[in-house]
């Protein structure tokens, strides 16, 4: 799943997957039964920096919001979208949440990063096929503002 853009920190951390982590799908729906890896390119098409205290610089509580597309790295076809946000905390740390909407369901991720171009976040839940998913996402920011997202899911 794509990049997570943290421009709040001066680093484009594209968008990954996120928002909370409560699986809302019913237990009757299909779910993953074996480990699964999803490789994608995240390209944020919408970004916004919210300067909460209006001091014109990144500070605690400021937010970076993003939305974009997820493209399969091997086929170059769009496989979904991503929506998320990061909230700047102390120092260079930010807490991020993102939601990846894919054909077979939603995958949500969350975690903290510290102005890094490579970082990991937790998969906190999902819906549809991913209702029982857990695991992690590795995000590698590219120099052009996109990110390569590798989601490792386990049942």
Secondary structure as UniProt FT lines:
FT   STRAND          4..6
FT   HELIX           7..9
FT   STRAND          11..14
FT   TURN            27..28
FT   STRAND          36..50
FT   TURN            52..53
FT   TURN            60..61
FT   STRAND          63..72
FT   TURN            73..75
FT   STRAND          78..88
FT   TURN            91..92
FT   STRAND          94..102
FT   TURN            103..104
FT   STRAND          105..113
FT   STRAND          118..126
FT   HELIX           128..130
FT   TURN            131..132
FT   STRAND          134..141
FT   TURN            143..144
FT   STRAND          147..154
//
